[in-house]
């Protein structure tokens, strides 16, 4: 028999090992958080969106709507930096949308990934005009 001395062996369970995150994990969190902001039409520039639209039409290629399109990150052990390319809806305040995206992305990544977000750089690559076709509408018309 062993005597219970009240001493915990090995320390707290949370300190026994490392947790690492693949970049794609943070990219997906950031991408979903950015898309949740009112006024964000899409992520990615025109070329990336066009390629995604073409992939959607290819049999067996998946949806083409990658949650990481328009998102790139650098993930360290404690911190992360995020670059986003967004398309905004016409008529919205771009500075307000960018601020809301930055706030939402920082909150989501810090809460879910446990990494301090040191910067969120946003590049507005396009504005979705009211009379422009949606990617989905274009796809339906072509089929």
C-alpha positions as CSV (number, residue, x, y, z in Angstrom):
1,X,0.0,0.0,0.0
2,X,1.0,3.6,-0.6
3,X,0.5,6.4,1.7
4,X,-1.5,9.4,0.5
5,X,0.6,12.4,1.3
6,X,-1.6,14.9,-0.6
7,X,1.2,15.6,-3.0
8,X,0.2,15.7,-6.7
9,X,2.6,14.0,-9.0
10,X,3.6,15.7,-12.3
11,X,1.7,19.0,-11.7
12,X,-1.6,20.2,-13.1
13,X,-2.9,18.2,-16.1
14,X,-2.8,21.4,-18.2
15,X,1.0,21.7,-17.8
16,X,1.8,18.2,-18.9
17,X,2.6,18.7,-22.6
18,X,2.2,21.2,-25.4
19,X,-0.7,22.1,-27.6
20,X,0.2,23.3,-31.1
21,X,-2.2,24.7,-33.7
22,X,-1.8,24.3,-37.4
23,X,-2.1,27.6,-39.3
24,X,-5.2,26.3,-41.0
25,X,-7.0,26.2,-37.6
26,X,-6.5,29.9,-37.0
27,X,-7.2,30.7,-40.7
28,X,-10.6,29.0,-40.4
29,X,-11.5,30.7,-37.2
30,X,-10.5,34.1,-38.6
31,X,-12.3,33.5,-41.9
32,X,-15.6,32.5,-40.2
33,X,-15.4,35.4,-37.8
34,X,-14.8,37.9,-40.6
35,X,-17.7,36.5,-42.7
36,X,-20.0,37.0,-39.7
37,X,-19.7,40.8,-39.9
38,X,-22.5,42.6,-41.6
39,X,-21.2,44.4,-44.7
40,X,-18.7,41.7,-45.6
41,X,-19.8,40.2,-48.9
42,X,-16.9,37.7,-49.3
43,X,-13.3,37.0,-48.5
44,X,-10.6,36.9,-51.1
45,X,-9.9,39.0,-54.1
46,X,-11.6,38.8,-57.5
47,X,-9.1,36.2,-58.8
48,X,-9.4,33.9,-55.8
49,X,-13.2,34.1,-55.9
50,X,-13.2,33.4,-59.7
51,X,-11.0,30.3,-59.1
52,X,-13.4,29.2,-56.4
53,X,-16.4,29.6,-58.6
54,X,-14.7,27.5,-61.3
55,X,-13.9,24.8,-58.8
56,X,-17.6,24.7,-57.8
57,X,-18.5,23.7,-61.3
58,X,-16.0,20.9,-61.5
59,X,-17.4,17.5,-60.6
60,X,-16.0,16.1,-57.4
61,X,-14.0,19.3,-56.6
62,X,-16.0,20.3,-53.5
63,X,-17.9,23.5,-52.9
64,X,-15.0,25.8,-53.8
65,X,-16.1,28.0,-50.9
66,X,-13.0,27.6,-48.7
67,X,-13.2,29.1,-45.3
68,X,-9.6,30.0,-45.6
69,X,-9.8,31.9,-48.9
70,X,-8.5,35.5,-48.4
71,X,-6.9,34.6,-45.0
72,X,-3.3,34.1,-44.2
73,X,-1.8,33.8,-40.7
74,X,1.5,33.5,-38.9
75,X,1.0,31.4,-35.7
76,X,3.5,31.3,-32.9
77,X,3.3,29.5,-29.5
78,X,1.7,32.5,-27.8
79,X,0.8,35.0,-30.6
80,X,-0.6,35.3,-34.1
81,X,-0.8,37.8,-36.9
82,X,-3.6,37.7,-39.4
83,X,-4.0,39.2,-42.9
84,X,-7.4,39.3,-44.5
85,X,-8.6,40.3,-48.0
86,X,-12.3,41.2,-48.0
87,X,-15.0,42.3,-50.4
88,X,-17.5,44.7,-48.9
89,X,-21.1,45.4,-49.9
90,X,-21.6,48.7,-51.7
91,X,-22.9,51.5,-49.4
92,X,-21.4,50.4,-46.1
93,X,-18.8,52.4,-44.3
94,X,-15.6,50.5,-45.1
95,X,-13.8,51.8,-42.0
96,X,-16.7,50.7,-39.8
97,X,-16.8,47.2,-41.4
98,X,-13.0,46.8,-41.2
99,X,-13.1,47.8,-37.5
100,X,-15.9,45.3,-36.8
101,X,-14.0,42.6,-38.7
102,X,-10.9,43.3,-36.7
103,X,-12.8,43.2,-33.4
104,X,-14.7,40.0,-34.3
105,X,-11.6,38.2,-35.5
106,X,-9.5,39.1,-32.5
107,X,-12.2,38.0,-30.1
108,X,-12.8,34.7,-31.9
109,X,-9.1,33.8,-32.3
110,X,-8.1,34.7,-28.7
111,X,-11.1,32.9,-27.3
112,X,-10.9,29.7,-29.4
113,X,-7.2,29.4,-30.1
114,X,-5.8,30.9,-26.9
115,X,-3.3,33.0,-28.9
116,X,-2.8,36.8,-28.5
117,X,-3.6,38.5,-31.8
118,X,-0.9,41.1,-32.3
119,X,-2.3,42.4,-35.6
120,X,-5.1,42.0,-38.1
121,X,-4.3,43.6,-41.4
122,X,-7.3,44.1,-43.7
123,X,-7.1,44.7,-47.4
124,X,-10.4,45.7,-49.1
125,X,-10.0,44.2,-52.5
126,X,-13.4,44.9,-54.0
127,X,-16.9,46.3,-53.5
128,X,-19.9,44.2,-54.4
129,X,-22.2,46.5,-56.4
130,X,-26.0,45.9,-56.2
131,X,-26.3,45.1,-59.9
132,X,-23.4,42.5,-60.0
133,X,-24.3,38.9,-60.2
134,X,-23.6,36.6,-57.2
135,X,-21.2,33.8,-57.8
136,X,-24.1,31.4,-57.1
137,X,-26.4,33.1,-59.5
138,X,-23.8,33.0,-62.2
139,X,-23.2,29.3,-61.5
140,X,-26.9,28.5,-61.8
141,X,-27.2,30.3,-65.1
142,X,-24.3,28.5,-66.7
143,X,-25.6,25.0,-65.7
